[in-house]
Amino acid sequence: MTALHPRLAELRAELDRARSGLLAVVEGMSAEASGHRANPDGWSVAETVEHLMIVEQGIGRLLGKLAKQADALGPETATTSVSASIDRLRLTDATRRIRSPAAVAPTGNVSLAEALTGLHEGRKRLLDLVQRVNGRAVGVLAAPHPLFGELTFYQWLLFLAQHEERHTRQIVETMRRLSEHARAAGH
């Protein structure tokens, strides 16, 4: 496996960091606990991870379509960081409510373990795709996000990492609220 171009290496590190954070938070959580909602209009931990799985698989398919154009592109010559390129979206601000499109809403029929398996499989496919386009000028490839407008190939990868970080923060808050509810109920 060849070394990743600096931009892809940077984004791979962001993806890895976000995934490690998510896994550290949900590690050891029981299936029962992961199915509880902290409030009626919120998602359970399992539903949140299912949403992450749906989004990752969808972005993987989208980037797969964009990647088909990569062979026709020249080599990537830019090495500047892309890590701040979507800061305007404030994705990691978990206190800011963003309504998810219905297409990526969780069904509630997927266990935490199943969602984590789906996330793992989706990430493997995504990283294979990243390796396939490595060195090509994929920053010129773009596709619209339903809420945030046009994102480049690089920005889609960054979006994925920041989206996962956002929901990891929400999971931590859900777990905190569930713990408070349990203490208040005398459990």
C-alpha positions in Angstrom: 0.0 0.0 0.0 1.5 3.3 -1.0 1.6 6.3 1.3 -1.4 8.6 1.1 -1.1 12.0 -0.4 -0.8 14.6 2.5 -4.5 15.8 2.1 -5.8 12.3 2.2 -3.5 11.4 5.1 -4.8 14.4 7.0 -8.4 13.3 6.4 -7.7 9.7 7.2 -6.3 10.8 10.6 -9.5 12.8 11.2 -11.6 9.8 10.3 -9.6 7.6 12.5 -9.7 10.1 15.4 -13.5 10.4 15.2 -14.0 6.7 15.0 -11.8 6.0 18.0 -13.7 8.6 19.9 -17.1 7.0 19.0 -15.9 3.5 19.9 -14.4 4.6 23.2 -17.8 6.1 24.2 -20.0 3.1 23.3 -17.5 0.3 24.3 -19.1 -2.1 26.7 -22.6 -0.5 26.4 -25.3 -3.1 26.8 -27.9 -3.6 24.0 -30.6 -2.7 26.5 -29.0 0.5 27.6 -28.2 1.5 24.0 -31.9 1.3 23.1 -33.2 3.9 25.6 -33.9 7.4 24.6 -33.1 10.3 27.0 -36.1 12.2 25.7 -39.0 11.3 23.5 -37.9 13.4 20.5 -34.3 12.3 20.6 -32.5 9.2 19.4 -31.2 6.4 21.5 -27.5 5.5 21.3 -28.3 2.6 19.0 -30.4 4.8 16.7 -27.6 7.4 16.6 -25.0 4.8 15.6 -27.5 3.4 13.0 -27.8 7.0 11.6 -24.0 7.2 11.4 -23.9 3.9 9.6 -26.5 5.0 7.1 -24.7 8.3 6.4 -21.3 6.6 6.1 -22.6 4.0 3.6 -24.4 6.7 1.6 -21.3 8.9 1.4 -19.3 5.9 0.4 -21.6 5.3 -2.5 -21.5 9.0 -3.5 -17.7 9.1 -3.3 -17.6 5.9 -5.3 -19.4 7.6 -8.1 -17.2 10.6 -7.9 -14.1 8.4 -7.8 -15.0 6.9 -11.2 -13.9 10.3 -12.6 -10.5 10.2 -10.8 -8.6 8.3 -13.4 -9.2 11.2 -15.8 -7.8 13.7 -13.4 -4.2 14.8 -13.2 -2.0 14.3 -10.1 -2.9 16.3 -6.9 -0.4 19.1 -6.6 -1.9 21.0 -3.7 -0.8 20.0 -0.2 -2.4 22.7 1.9 -4.6 21.6 4.7 -8.3 21.1 4.1 -9.2 20.5 7.7 -10.8 24.0 8.2 -12.6 24.0 4.8 -16.0 23.3 6.2 -15.7 25.0 9.6 -18.5 27.4 8.5 -20.9 24.5 8.8 -20.2 24.2 12.6 -20.8 20.5 12.4 -19.0 19.6 15.6 -21.3 22.0 17.6 -23.6 19.3 19.0 -25.7 22.0 20.7 -26.8 23.4 17.4 -29.8 21.4 16.2 -29.6 20.2 12.6 -32.6 18.3 11.3 -31.5 15.1 9.4 -33.1 14.4 6.1 -35.6 11.5 6.3 -33.4 9.4 4.0 -30.8 9.1 6.8 -33.1 8.8 9.8 -32.6 5.6 11.8 -35.2 2.9 11.6 -34.8 1.8 15.2 -34.6 -1.8 14.0 -30.8 -2.1 14.1 -29.0 -3.0 17.3 -25.9 -1.2 18.5 -23.8 -4.2 17.6 -25.3 -4.4 14.1 -24.8 -0.7 13.5 -21.2 -0.9 14.7 -20.6 -3.8 12.3 -22.1 -1.8 9.5 -19.9 1.2 10.3 -16.8 -1.0 10.3 -17.7 -2.5 6.9 -18.6 1.0 5.5 -15.3 2.4 6.7 -13.3 -0.5 5.1 -14.9 0.2 1.7 -14.4 4.0 2.1 -10.7 3.5 2.9 -10.3 1.2 -0.1 -11.8 3.9 -2.2 -9.4 6.5 -0.7 -6.5 4.3 -1.6 -7.8 3.9 -5.1 -8.0 7.7 -5.8 -4.7 8.4 -3.9 -2.6 11.0 -5.7 -5.3 12.2 -8.1 -6.6 15.8 -8.0 -10.0 14.8 -6.4 -10.4 18.2 -4.9 -12.1 19.3 -8.2 -14.7 16.6 -7.8 -17.8 17.7 -6.0 -21.4 16.8 -5.2 -24.2 18.6 -3.4 -25.1 17.9 0.2 -28.9 18.2 0.8 -28.4 20.8 3.6 -25.0 22.3 3.1 -24.5 22.7 -0.6 -21.6 21.7 -2.8 -18.8 19.7 -1.1 -15.6 18.5 -2.7 -14.4 15.0 -2.4 -12.1 16.1 0.4 -14.8 18.0 2.1 -17.1 14.9 2.1 -14.4 13.0 3.9 -14.0 15.8 6.4 -17.8 16.0 6.8 -17.9 12.4 7.6 -15.4 12.8 10.4 -17.0 15.9 11.8 -20.5 14.4 11.6 -19.3 11.4 13.6 -17.6 13.6 16.2 -20.8 15.6 16.5 -22.9 12.6 17.1 -20.4 11.1 19.5 -20.8 14.3 21.6 -24.6 13.8 21.4 -24.2 10.2 22.5 -22.2 11.3 25.6 -25.0 13.8 26.4 -27.7 11.1 25.9 -25.8 8.8 28.3 -25.4 11.6 30.8 -29.2 12.2 30.7 -30.0 8.6 31.0 -27.7 8.3 34.0 -29.5 11.3 35.6 -32.9 9.7 35.0 -31.7 6.5 36.5 -30.4 8.3 39.6 -33.6 10.3 40.0 -35.6 7.1 39.7 -33.5 5.6 42.5 -31.7 3.0 40.3 
